[in-house]
Each structure stands twice: as C-alpha cells, then as structure tokens.
Amino acid sequence: MVRIFMDVSCSIRCPLITSHVADTLLDCVTLCEQSHPPGPMCIIFFKFDPRPVSKNAYRLILASNRDEFYHRPSKVAEFWGSNNEILSGLDMEEGKEGGTWLGISTRGKLAALTNYLQPRQDPDARGRGELVTHFLTADVDSFSYLKKVSTEGHLYNGFNLLAADLSTEKGDVFCYYGNQGEPEPIVLAPGTYGLSNALLDTPWRKLCFGKRLFLEAVERSQALPKEVLVAQLLDVLNNEEAQLPDPAIEDQGREYVQPILSKYAAVCVRCPGYGTRTNTVILVDVDGHVTFTERSMLDKDPSRWETRTHEFTLQS
C-alpha cells in the first residue's frame, strides 16, 4: 500500500534568505562542489528493541535525513529487485547508478549509510552507495557482510554503515562498521543511537540536540497514533537550529567546513543548491509490520515536497 501527498508550502522549514546571504552561500557551496564535494552528509537517529514488552511498542523507530546537492539525480523510494522485495531510493548519478543511502527489504534486511566528514577525498574511490545495495541483495547476515566490508574499507572514502537483520521469530540484530574507526564491525545492544558524519554516537552538538528531540518523540510513541508519531519525527528531521559553537565539527572538517559551518551544524541542512532533500521515517511494530515514510524534495525546490508512505509485513 502506498499513500502519497504533496506539500508545497515552505512554512518554518524553509526560512527566507536575503539575496546577499544567498549569493554568499551559493558561492561557498559552488567552491566546495568544484573542489572536494562531500557527497551526501546525512544524519540518522534510531531506537531498536527486538522484544518490546508492550504490544503498542515498536521494535524499530528510525528517522533519517539525506543531505545532497539538489541537482544530483536520484529516484524516490520504490520497490525494486527481482521480486520487488527491496524498498529504497536510488542514486542515478553517472557512474554511481543504483547505489543508495538507505533501504529495507521484505526479507528483513535493512542498511543505512552516512559519509565521514573529511577535508579531502579521493576522487577515484569507489562509490559508497553500493555498500547498501550489495547488502540488500546479498544472501548473507549483517555481521558477516560488515566483516567482509571491513577488509575492503580502504577502497572507499570515509563512511559509516549500519546493517540489520529484522526477524520476528529470531529477534532483530543491528551491526555497525565505520572505516575511520575500529577495524572490526560491532553488534549493537538494544537502545537508542545517533549517527552523523563522524563515528557512531560521536557527540557533535547537532547530533546530541537531534537525539534529544528524537527521544522526546519516541517516549510518547505508544500513546500517539502512528501518523502523529511520523509527523513529529519529520519535525525533528526538519529542525534548522544551528548548534554552535561545535569544535568537534570544526576540527574534523577543518577549513573545508568553515564557509557553511552554521548550516552543517543543524539537523536539517539548508543552503542554496545543497542540503537536506530527503526525510525518511521507518517504523516496525511487534508483528513485523513496516511503515516506511519518505518526504522528498521536488524539482530541486526546497519549497516543494512530496510524501509517500509504503506499508508491508516482513516475511522473516
């Protein structure tokens, strides 16, 4: 089942920017793009509990932003694969077609990617989006997959990769690997996590701020209608309050991040030509029913959005 509605109002999510400031920011973004573009930055908050006590609780609540240049071609989330079993958006940039930043399958495989903020990147490195699609299409468990990825991490620019096996019968397993951190992947304990453009749960101020807002919504989740919970999580993802000063971002990004630090330091990044262009909320209830809501920018225009909701039940 798919529900679609259009949102063509800016509201508080897209504040007006003066022409002078817009021109300045556009110059900064253009310079960054011409030299060493960061690729999608992204931020992810998630809470998982494989065996929730209450029937009204969720096994998984995930809220994620994809930040990217507005002109980079991509497809909105739809089902694909040999049996239409995989749901994700797709990168359509030449040479990186078919990669993705976040996806889930009816068989219970889930993966999500963020880039690691680096002052300089290798333009000849492999596209990181393939790491997600390879897991979604592979017949291998999450830890074994990340173990293999860890032996090839040097082939990519910095990244963080979440991989999960969602099983109503066996219990859900979440694993994490970052190629700028420990050499081995780890199995995560049930709980609440935040992932931005440093290693898992690195306390960037925007991550801590967004995680607090996320937890406030999660704590109300059992008492809220599902549609209201999704709306509140989308509000979290669209918060544009810059969390400054943040020495951690400045130290990691160095001179590269300085021109647009005030924009990168918010959960929702909003610059001319670059910023948050996809919000995704995934809910998995105790029975394995999945609600996947994606709010995506239309026509490179931050004032026009389309929201689609896909629902299905896990086969595992």
C-alpha contacts under 8 A as a table, 3 or more apart, distances in Angstrom:
res1	aa1	res2	aa2	distance
1	M	309	T	7.81
1	M	310	H	5.63
1	M	311	E	5.45
1	M	312	F	7.25
2	V	308	R	6.57
2	V	309	T	5.28
2	V	310	H	4.59
2	V	311	E	6.75
3	R	307	T	7.96
3	R	308	R	5.41
3	R	309	T	4.96
3	R	310	H	6.76
4	I	306	E	7.09
4	I	307	T	5.50
4	I	308	R	4.33
4	I	309	T	6.47
5	F	306	E	5.93
5	F	307	T	5.31
5	F	308	R	6.65
6	M	304	R	7.79
6	M	305	W	5.98
6	M	306	E	4.48
6	M	307	T	6.15
7	D	304	R	6.04
7	D	305	W	4.93
7	D	306	E	5.85
7	D	307	T	7.45
8	V	303	S	5.79
8	V	304	R	4.32
8	V	305	W	5.93
9	S	303	S	5.79
9	S	304	R	6.65
10	C	13	R	5.90
10	C	14	C	5.04
10	C	15	P	7.41
10	C	302	P	7.35
10	C	303	S	4.73
10	C	304	R	7.40
11	S	14	C	6.32
11	S	15	P	7.51
12	I	15	P	5.95
13	R	238	N	6.10
13	R	239	N	7.16
13	R	240	E	7.19
14	C	270	R	7.68
14	C	302	P	6.77
14	C	303	S	6.78
17	I	21	V	6.49
17	I	22	A	6.01
18	T	21	V	5.35
18	T	22	A	6.01
19	S	22	A	4.96
19	S	23	D	6.02
20	H	23	D	5.24
20	H	24	T	6.29
21	V	24	T	5.06
21	V	25	L	6.13
22	A	25	L	5.18
22	A	26	L	5.94
22	A	271	C	7.86
22	A	272	P	6.50
23	D	26	L	5.04
23	D	27	D	6.15
24	T	27	D	5.20
24	T	28	C	6.43
25	L	28	C	5.01
25	L	29	V	6.16
25	L	259	P	7.72
25	L	260	I	7.07
25	L	271	C	6.64
25	L	272	P	6.66
26	L	29	V	5.09
26	L	30	T	5.97
26	L	271	C	7.32
26	L	272	P	5.49
26	L	273	G	6.88
27	D	30	T	5.10
27	D	31	L	6.14
28	C	31	L	5.20
28	C	32	C	6.25
28	C	259	P	6.02
28	C	260	I	7.07
29	V	32	C	5.10
29	V	33	E	6.05
29	V	260	I	7.75
29	V	271	C	7.80
29	V	272	P	7.68
29	V	273	G	7.27
29	V	274	Y	7.15
30	T	33	E	5.07
30	T	34	Q	6.13
31	L	34	Q	5.23
31	L	35	S	6.32
32	C	35	S	5.29
32	C	36	H	5.84
32	C	37	P	5.66
32	C	256	Y	7.38
33	E	36	H	5.96
33	E	37	P	4.47
33	E	38	P	7.83
34	Q	37	P	6.93
36	H	119	P	7.88
36	H	120	R	6.22
36	H	121	Q	6.31
36	H	123	P	7.98
38	P	41	M	6.83
38	P	115	N	7.74
38	P	117	L	7.08
38	P	118	Q	7.58
38	P	121	Q	7.77
39	G	68	E	6.29
39	G	69	F	7.79
39	G	115	N	7.24
40	P	66	R	6.25
40	P	67	D	4.89
40	P	68	E	4.54
40	P	69	F	7.70
40	P	114	T	7.21
40	P	115	N	6.59
41	M	66	R	6.69
41	M	67	D	5.15
41	M	68	E	6.85
41	M	114	T	6.12
41	M	115	N	5.54
41	M	116	Y	7.71
41	M	117	L	7.56
41	M	196	S	7.48
41	M	197	N	6.32
42	C	64	S	7.17
42	C	65	N	5.13
42	C	66	R	4.44
42	C	67	D	5.05
42	C	114	T	5.61
42	C	115	N	7.31
42	C	196	S	6.21
42	C	197	N	7.14
42	C	276	T	7.72
43	I	64	S	5.61
43	I	65	N	5.28
43	I	66	R	6.96
43	I	114	T	6.93
43	I	194	G	7.61
43	I	195	L	5.76
43	I	196	S	4.39
43	I	197	N	7.26
43	I	207	L	7.85
43	I	267	V	7.20
44	I	62	L	7.20
44	I	63	A	5.83
44	I	64	S	4.30
44	I	65	N	6.53
44	I	194	G	5.78
44	I	195	L	5.09
44	I	196	S	6.34
45	F	62	L	5.75
45	F	63	A	5.28
45	F	64	S	6.32
45	F	192	T	7.52
45	F	193	Y	5.85
45	F	194	G	4.55
45	F	195	L	6.44
45	F	210	G	7.92
45	F	211	K	6.45
45	F	214	F	7.03
46	F	60	L	7.15
46	F	61	I	5.55
46	F	62	L	4.19
46	F	63	A	6.30
46	F	192	T	5.70
46	F	193	Y	5.49
46	F	194	G	6.59
47	K	59	R	7.96
47	K	60	L	5.74
47	K	61	I	5.35
47	K	62	L	6.52
47	K	190	P	7.48
47	K	191	G	5.46
47	K	192	T	4.14
47	K	193	Y	6.34
48	F	58	Y	7.74
48	F	59	R	5.36
48	F	60	L	4.39
48	F	61	I	6.53
48	F	190	P	5.57
48	F	191	G	5.72
48	F	192	T	6.73
49	D	52	P	5.70
49	D	58	Y	7.44
49	D	59	R	4.83
49	D	60	L	6.52
49	D	172	D	7.78
49	D	190	P	5.28
49	D	191	G	6.65
50	P	59	R	5.35
50	P	60	L	7.88
50	P	171	G	5.19
50	P	172	D	5.05
50	P	173	V	7.78
50	P	190	P	7.26
51	R	59	R	6.92
51	R	171	G	7.01
51	R	286	V	7.67
52	P	55	K	7.33
52	P	57	A	6.17
52	P	58	Y	7.01
52	P	59	R	6.34
52	P	286	V	7.05
53	V	57	A	7.48
54	S	57	A	5.32
55	K	286	V	6.33
56	N	222	Q	5.46
56	N	285	D	7.71
56	N	286	V	7.72
57	A	221	S	7.37
57	A	222	Q	5.56
57	A	285	D	6.60
57	A	286	V	6.85
58	Y	61	I	6.56
58	Y	283	L	6.76
58	Y	284	V	5.69
58	Y	285	D	4.28
58	Y	286	V	5.87
59	R	283	L	7.77
59	R	284	V	5.53
59	R	285	D	5.39
59	R	286	V	5.73
60	L	282	I	7.42
60	L	283	L	5.62
60	L	284	V	5.01
60	L	285	D	7.00
61	I	218	V	7.64
61	I	281	V	7.45
61	I	282	I	5.90
61	I	283	L	4.84
61	I	284	V	6.75
62	L	280	T	7.89
62	L	281	V	5.57
62	L	282	I	5.07
62	L	283	L	6.57
63	A	233	L	6.56
63	A	234	L	7.65
63	A	237	L	7.17
63	A	279	N	7.46
63	A	280	T	5.74
63	A	281	V	4.52
63	A	282	I	6.58
64	S	237	L	7.00
64	S	279	N	5.80
64	S	280	T	5.12
64	S	281	V	6.47
65	N	237	L	6.48
65	N	268	C	7.45
65	N	276	T	6.30
65	N	277	R	7.58
65	N	278	T	5.73
65	N	279	N	4.71
65	N	280	T	6.42
66	R	101	W	7.49
66	R	276	T	5.60
66	R	277	R	6.10
66	R	278	T	5.12
66	R	279	N	6.58
67	D	269	V	6.88
67	D	274	Y	7.22
67	D	275	G	4.82
67	D	276	T	4.06
67	D	277	R	5.87
67	D	278	T	7.19
68	E	72	R	7.28
68	E	274	Y	5.68
68	E	275	G	5.51
68	E	276	T	6.42
68	E	277	R	6.65
69	F	72	R	5.63
69	F	273	G	5.82
69	F	274	Y	4.22
69	F	275	G	6.46
70	Y	273	G	5.40
70	Y	274	Y	5.49
70	Y	275	G	7.26
70	Y	277	R	7.09
70	Y	300	K	5.03
71	H	273	G	7.36
71	H	300	K	6.38
72	R	92	M	7.65
72	R	93	E	6.24
73	P	91	D	6.52
73	P	92	M	5.11
73	P	93	E	5.54
74	S	89	G	7.12
74	S	90	L	5.48
74	S	91	D	4.44
74	S	92	M	4.70
74	S	93	E	7.06
75	K	89	G	5.33
75	K	90	L	5.02
75	K	91	D	6.55
75	K	92	M	7.02
76	V	88	S	7.41
76	V	89	G	4.66
76	V	90	L	6.85
76	V	296	S	7.10
77	A	87	L	6.16
77	A	88	S	4.39
77	A	89	G	3.78
77	A	90	L	7.16
77	A	294	E	7.12
78	E	86	I	7.99
78	E	87	L	5.32
78	E	88	S	5.75
78	E	89	G	6.46
79	F	84	N	5.06
79	F	85	E	6.27
79	F	86	I	5.25
79	F	87	L	4.31
79	F	88	S	6.73
80	W	83	N	7.18
80	W	84	N	4.30
80	W	85	E	6.22
80	W	86	I	5.24
80	W	87	L	6.33
80	W	88	S	7.92
81	G	84	N	4.82
81	G	85	E	5.90
81	G	86	I	5.81
81	G	137	T	7.83
82	S	85	E	7.28
84	N	87	L	7.80
85	E	105	S	5.42
85	E	106	T	5.27
85	E	107	R	7.29
86	I	103	G	7.08
86	I	104	I	5.90
86	I	105	S	4.19
86	I	106	T	6.50
86	I	136	L	7.08
87	L	103	G	5.65
87	L	104	I	5.40
87	L	105	S	5.87
88	S	100	T	7.03
88	S	102	L	6.17
88	S	103	G	4.38
88	S	104	I	6.64
89	G	100	T	6.14
89	G	101	W	7.57
89	G	102	L	7.22
89	G	103	G	7.28
90	L	97	E	7.31
90	L	98	G	5.44
90	L	99	G	5.76
90	L	100	T	4.91
90	L	101	W	7.84
91	D	96	K	6.68
91	D	97	E	5.42
91	D	98	G	5.57
91	D	99	G	5.23
91	D	100	T	5.62
91	D	129	G	7.64
92	M	96	K	6.51
92	M	97	E	4.36
92	M	98	G	6.39
92	M	99	G	7.76
93	E	96	K	5.41
93	E	97	E	5.60
94	E	97	E	6.05
96	K	99	G	6.11
96	K	127	G	6.13
96	K	129	G	7.58
96	K	130	E	7.93
98	G	129	G	7.76
98	G	130	E	7.22
98	G	133	T	7.42
99	G	127	G	7.61
99	G	128	R	7.45
99	G	129	G	4.02
99	G	130	E	4.56
99	G	131	L	7.60
99	G	132	V	7.03
99	G	133	T	5.95
100	T	103	G	7.22
100	T	129	G	4.64
100	T	130	E	6.72
100	T	132	V	6.13
100	T	133	T	6.34
101	W	111	A	8.00
101	W	112	A	5.60
101	W	113	L	5.09
101	W	114	T	7.22
101	W	129	G	5.82
101	W	132	V	6.63
102	L	110	L	7.70
102	L	111	A	5.74
102	L	112	A	4.27
102	L	113	L	6.39
102	L	132	V	6.86
103	G	110	L	5.74
103	G	111	A	5.62
103	G	112	A	6.58
103	G	132	V	7.23
103	G	133	T	7.74
103	G	136	L	7.32
104	I	108	G	6.84
104	I	109	K	5.56
104	I	110	L	4.25
104	I	111	A	6.59
104	I	136	L	7.06
105	S	108	G	5.40
105	S	109	K	5.21
105	S	110	L	6.49
105	S	136	L	6.75
105	S	314	L	7.96
106	T	109	K	7.38
106	T	312	F	7.41
106	T	313	T	6.97
106	T	314	L	4.96
106	T	315	Q	5.79
106	T	316	S	7.86
107	R	166	L	7.90
107	R	314	L	5.95
107	R	315	Q	5.21
107	R	316	S	5.56
108	G	164	A	7.81
108	G	165	D	5.55
108	G	166	L	4.44
108	G	167	S	6.23
108	G	314	L	5.88
108	G	315	Q	7.03
108	G	316	S	6.14
109	K	135	F	7.75
109	K	136	L	5.96
109	K	163	A	7.47
109	K	164	A	5.79
109	K	165	D	4.94
109	K	166	L	6.20
110	L	136	L	6.83
110	L	162	L	7.97
110	L	163	A	5.75
110	L	164	A	5.04
110	L	165	D	6.55
110	L	166	L	7.49
111	A	132	V	5.61
111	A	135	F	7.20
111	A	136	L	7.13
111	A	161	L	7.15
111	A	162	L	5.32
111	A	163	A	4.39
111	A	164	A	6.27
112	A	132	V	6.44
112	A	161	L	5.91
112	A	162	L	5.16
112	A	163	A	6.75
113	L	129	G	7.43
113	L	132	V	6.93
113	L	159	F	7.01
113	L	160	N	5.69
113	L	161	L	4.75
113	L	162	L	6.44
114	T	159	F	5.78
114	T	160	N	5.23
114	T	161	L	6.75
114	T	195	L	7.58
114	T	196	S	6.55
114	T	197	N	6.20
115	N	157	N	7.94
115	N	158	G	5.88
115	N	159	F	4.31
115	N	160	N	6.15
115	N	196	S	7.90
115	N	197	N	5.52
115	N	198	A	7.92
116	Y	157	N	7.79
116	Y	158	G	4.60
116	Y	159	F	4.80
116	Y	160	N	6.67
116	Y	180	Q	7.65
116	Y	196	S	7.91
116	Y	197	N	4.45
116	Y	198	A	5.29
116	Y	199	L	7.48
117	L	158	G	7.17
117	L	197	N	5.27
117	L	198	A	6.49
117	L	252	Q	6.70
117	L	253	G	6.04
118	Q	121	Q	6.54
118	Q	158	G	7.16
118	Q	252	Q	6.70
118	Q	253	G	5.77
119	P	252	Q	7.46
119	P	253	G	5.26
119	P	254	R	6.24
119	P	255	E	7.33
119	P	256	Y	5.59
119	P	257	V	7.72
121	Q	157	N	6.18
122	D	125	A	5.46
122	D	157	N	6.46
125	A	155	L	5.88
125	A	156	Y	5.02
125	A	157	N	6.19
126	R	155	L	6.16
126	R	156	Y	5.24
126	R	157	N	7.66
127	G	130	E	6.19
127	G	156	Y	6.97
128	R	131	L	5.65
128	R	132	V	7.88
128	R	156	Y	6.49
128	R	157	N	7.59
128	R	159	F	7.35
129	G	132	V	5.77
129	G	133	T	6.92
130	E	133	T	5.12
130	E	134	H	5.83
131	L	134	H	5.38
131	L	135	F	6.50
131	L	149	V	7.95
131	L	161	L	7.87
132	V	135	F	5.37
132	V	136	L	6.33
132	V	161	L	7.82
133	T	136	L	5.05
133	T	137	T	6.18
134	H	137	T	5.31
134	H	138	A	5.85
135	F	138	A	5.05
135	F	139	D	7.94
135	F	140	V	7.59
135	F	142	S	7.67
135	F	145	Y	6.86
135	F	163	A	7.67
140	V	144	S	6.58
140	V	145	Y	6.21
141	D	144	S	5.53
141	D	145	Y	6.14
141	D	165	D	6.78
142	S	145	Y	5.14
142	S	146	L	6.24
142	S	163	A	5.28
142	S	164	A	5.51
142	S	165	D	6.20
142	S	173	V	7.79
142	S	174	F	7.41
142	S	175	C	6.42
143	F	146	L	5.18
143	F	147	K	6.04
143	F	163	A	7.62
143	F	175	C	6.03
143	F	185	P	7.01
143	F	186	I	7.61
143	F	187	V	7.18
144	S	147	K	4.97
144	S	148	K	6.37
145	Y	148	K	5.21
145	Y	149	V	6.27
146	L	149	V	4.78
146	L	150	S	5.99
146	L	163	A	7.53
146	L	175	C	7.71
146	L	176	Y	7.42
146	L	177	Y	6.42
146	L	185	P	6.05
147	K	150	S	5.18
147	K	151	T	6.93
147	K	184	E	6.66
147	K	185	P	6.13
148	K	151	T	5.47
148	K	152	E	6.98
149	V	152	E	5.15
149	V	153	G	5.91
150	S	153	G	5.09
150	S	177	Y	7.27
150	S	179	N	6.85
150	S	183	P	6.56
150	S	184	E	6.46
150	S	185	P	7.16
151	T	154	H	7.73
152	E	155	L	5.77
152	E	156	Y	7.87
153	G	156	Y	5.79
153	G	179	N	5.38
154	H	157	N	7.45
154	H	179	N	7.27
156	Y	159	F	7.64
158	G	178	G	7.62
158	G	179	N	6.07
158	G	180	Q	6.11
159	F	178	G	5.74
159	F	179	N	5.99
159	F	180	Q	7.26
159	F	197	N	7.89
160	N	176	Y	7.44
160	N	177	Y	5.97
160	N	178	G	4.24
160	N	179	N	6.79
160	N	197	N	7.80
160	N	198	A	7.90
160	N	199	L	6.84
160	N	200	L	7.65
161	L	176	Y	5.81
161	L	177	Y	5.42
161	L	178	G	6.17
162	L	174	F	7.14
162	L	175	C	5.84
162	L	176	Y	4.71
162	L	177	Y	6.75
163	A	174	F	5.99
163	A	175	C	5.34
163	A	176	Y	6.44
164	A	172	D	7.18
164	A	173	V	5.46
164	A	174	F	4.33
164	A	175	C	6.06
165	D	172	D	5.70
165	D	173	V	5.25
165	D	174	F	6.67
166	L	171	G	6.70
166	L	172	D	4.40
166	L	173	V	6.47
166	L	314	L	7.98
166	L	316	S	7.29
167	S	170	K	5.32
167	S	171	G	5.07
167	S	172	D	5.32
167	S	288	G	7.76
167	S	314	L	7.71
167	S	316	S	5.08
168	T	171	G	5.67
168	T	172	D	7.28
168	T	286	V	7.53
168	T	287	D	6.74
168	T	288	G	5.97
168	T	314	L	7.85
168	T	316	S	6.25
169	E	316	S	7.17
173	V	187	V	7.31
173	V	188	L	7.55
174	F	187	V	5.99
174	F	188	L	5.54
174	F	189	A	7.88
175	C	185	P	6.82
175	C	186	I	5.56
175	C	187	V	4.39
175	C	188	L	5.54
176	Y	185	P	5.55
176	Y	186	I	5.44
176	Y	187	V	6.58
176	Y	188	L	7.09
177	Y	181	G	7.83
177	Y	182	E	7.79
177	Y	184	E	6.96
177	Y	185	P	4.50
177	Y	186	I	6.62
178	G	181	G	5.41
178	G	182	E	7.13
178	G	185	P	7.61
178	G	199	L	6.48
178	G	200	L	7.93
179	N	182	E	7.32
179	N	183	P	7.21
180	Q	199	L	7.47
181	G	199	L	6.77
182	E	185	P	7.39
193	Y	200	L	7.55
193	Y	201	D	6.26
193	Y	211	K	7.70
194	G	200	L	6.50
194	G	201	D	5.10
194	G	207	L	6.42
194	G	208	C	7.83
194	G	211	K	6.32
195	L	198	A	7.29
195	L	199	L	6.97
195	L	200	L	5.00
195	L	201	D	5.66
195	L	202	T	7.53
195	L	207	L	7.29
196	S	199	L	7.42
196	S	200	L	7.34
196	S	201	D	7.85
196	S	202	T	7.95
196	S	207	L	6.66
198	A	202	T	6.06
199	L	202	T	5.53
201	D	207	L	7.77
202	T	207	L	7.89
203	P	207	L	6.31
203	P	208	C	5.94
204	W	207	L	5.22
204	W	208	C	6.34
204	W	246	D	6.85
204	W	248	A	6.20
204	W	249	I	6.76
205	R	208	C	5.16
205	R	209	F	6.04
205	R	243	Q	5.72
205	R	244	L	7.33
205	R	246	D	6.17
205	R	265	A	7.62
206	K	209	F	5.02
206	K	210	G	5.93
206	K	242	A	7.32
206	K	243	Q	5.36
206	K	265	A	5.79
206	K	266	A	5.60
206	K	267	V	5.89
207	L	210	G	5.16
207	L	211	K	5.88
207	L	267	V	7.24
208	C	211	K	5.07
208	C	212	R	6.20
209	F	212	R	5.27
209	F	213	L	6.52
209	F	243	Q	7.61
210	G	213	L	5.11
210	G	214	F	6.02
210	G	236	V	6.71
210	G	237	L	7.77
210	G	267	V	6.32
211	K	214	F	4.87
211	K	215	L	6.05
212	R	215	L	5.14
212	R	216	E	6.30
213	L	216	E	5.14
213	L	217	A	6.55
213	L	236	V	6.22
214	F	217	A	5.30
214	F	218	V	6.18
214	F	233	L	6.72
214	F	236	V	6.46
215	L	218	V	4.83
215	L	219	E	5.95
216	E	219	E	5.34
216	E	220	R	6.75
217	A	220	R	5.36
217	A	221	S	6.23
217	A	229	L	6.95
217	A	232	Q	6.52
217	A	233	L	6.70
218	V	221	S	4.88
219	E	222	Q	7.53
220	R	223	A	5.64
220	R	224	L	6.37
221	S	224	L	5.24
221	S	225	P	7.92
221	S	226	K	7.87
221	S	229	L	6.13
224	L	228	V	6.14
224	L	229	L	5.95
225	P	228	V	5.35
225	P	229	L	6.40
226	K	229	L	5.12
226	K	230	V	6.25
227	E	230	V	5.17
227	E	231	A	6.22
228	V	231	A	5.02
228	V	232	Q	6.20
229	L	232	Q	5.13
229	L	233	L	6.22
230	V	233	L	5.13
230	V	234	L	6.18
230	V	281	V	6.68
230	V	293	T	7.75
231	A	234	L	5.08
231	A	235	D	6.31
232	Q	235	D	5.00
232	Q	236	V	6.46
233	L	236	V	5.01
233	L	237	L	6.38
233	L	281	V	7.18
234	L	237	L	5.00
234	L	238	N	6.24
234	L	279	N	6.90
234	L	280	T	7.88
234	L	281	V	7.39
235	D	238	N	5.12
235	D	239	N	6.41
236	V	239	N	5.51
236	V	267	V	7.85
237	L	267	V	6.22
237	L	268	C	6.03
237	L	279	N	6.72
238	N	267	V	6.86
238	N	268	C	4.97
239	N	266	A	7.03
239	N	267	V	5.80
239	N	268	C	5.43
240	E	263	K	7.91
240	E	266	A	5.23
240	E	267	V	6.14
240	E	268	C	5.00
240	E	269	V	6.68
240	E	270	R	7.51
241	E	266	A	5.44
241	E	267	V	7.46
242	A	262	S	5.77
242	A	263	K	6.52
242	A	264	Y	7.72
242	A	265	A	5.03
242	A	266	A	4.35
242	A	267	V	7.79
243	Q	246	D	6.97
243	Q	262	S	7.86
243	Q	265	A	5.46
243	Q	266	A	5.99
244	L	262	S	7.23
244	L	265	A	6.74
246	D	249	I	5.77
246	D	250	E	6.62
246	D	265	A	7.61
247	P	250	E	4.98
247	P	251	D	5.90
248	A	251	D	5.22
248	A	252	Q	6.19
249	I	252	Q	5.20
249	I	253	G	5.77
249	I	254	R	7.87
249	I	257	V	7.93
249	I	265	A	7.83
250	E	253	G	5.23
250	E	254	R	5.26
250	E	255	E	7.71
250	E	257	V	6.82
250	E	258	Q	7.05
250	E	261	L	7.73
251	D	254	R	5.23
253	G	256	Y	5.79
253	G	257	V	5.11
253	G	258	Q	7.73
254	R	257	V	6.09
254	R	258	Q	6.95
255	E	258	Q	5.30
255	E	259	P	7.90
256	Y	259	P	7.17
257	V	260	I	5.92
257	V	261	L	5.42
257	V	264	Y	7.84
258	Q	261	L	4.97
260	I	263	K	5.41
260	I	264	Y	6.34
261	L	264	Y	5.08
261	L	265	A	5.94
262	S	265	A	5.34
262	S	266	A	7.28
263	K	266	A	5.88
263	K	269	V	5.45
263	K	270	R	6.30
263	K	271	C	6.90
264	Y	267	V	7.76
264	Y	269	V	5.65
265	A	269	V	7.70
266	A	269	V	5.88
268	C	275	G	7.44
268	C	276	T	5.82
269	V	274	Y	7.85
269	V	275	G	4.65
269	V	276	T	5.19
270	R	274	Y	6.69
270	R	275	G	4.61
270	R	276	T	6.27
271	C	274	Y	5.17
271	C	275	G	5.58
272	P	275	G	7.67
273	G	300	K	7.72
276	T	279	N	7.60
277	R	296	S	5.80
277	R	297	M	5.15
277	R	302	P	7.65
278	T	294	E	6.87
278	T	295	R	5.67
278	T	296	S	4.46
278	T	297	M	6.41
279	N	294	E	5.66
279	N	295	R	5.01
279	N	296	S	6.43
280	T	292	F	7.24
280	T	293	T	5.64
280	T	294	E	4.48
280	T	295	R	6.40
281	V	291	T	7.94
281	V	292	F	5.95
281	V	293	T	5.14
281	V	294	E	6.54
282	I	290	V	7.03
282	I	291	T	5.72
282	I	292	F	4.63
282	I	293	T	6.40
283	L	289	H	7.99
283	L	290	V	5.66
283	L	291	T	5.12
283	L	292	F	6.61
284	V	287	D	7.92
284	V	288	G	5.74
284	V	289	H	5.53
284	V	290	V	4.58
284	V	291	T	6.55
285	D	288	G	5.38
285	D	289	H	5.46
285	D	290	V	6.81
286	V	289	H	7.45
287	D	313	T	7.96
288	G	313	T	5.54
288	G	314	L	5.28
289	H	311	E	7.27
289	H	312	F	5.86
289	H	313	T	4.27
289	H	314	L	6.34
290	V	310	H	7.99
290	V	311	E	5.50
290	V	312	F	5.33
290	V	313	T	5.74
290	V	314	L	7.08
291	T	309	T	6.83
291	T	310	H	5.95
291	T	311	E	4.68
291	T	312	F	6.96
292	F	309	T	5.52
292	F	310	H	5.10
292	F	311	E	6.23
293	T	307	T	7.02
293	T	308	R	5.71
293	T	309	T	4.27
293	T	310	H	6.42
294	E	307	T	5.61
294	E	308	R	5.37
294	E	309	T	6.39
295	R	305	W	6.55
295	R	306	E	5.62
295	R	307	T	4.21
295	R	308	R	6.49
296	S	305	W	5.49
296	S	306	E	5.43
296	S	307	T	6.37
297	M	300	K	6.44
297	M	301	D	6.45
297	M	302	P	6.19
297	M	303	S	7.92
297	M	304	R	5.98
297	M	305	W	4.51
297	M	306	E	6.52
298	L	301	D	5.82
298	L	302	P	7.56
298	L	304	R	5.42
298	L	305	W	5.32
298	L	306	E	6.75
299	D	304	R	7.66
301	D	304	R	5.61
302	P	305	W	7.33
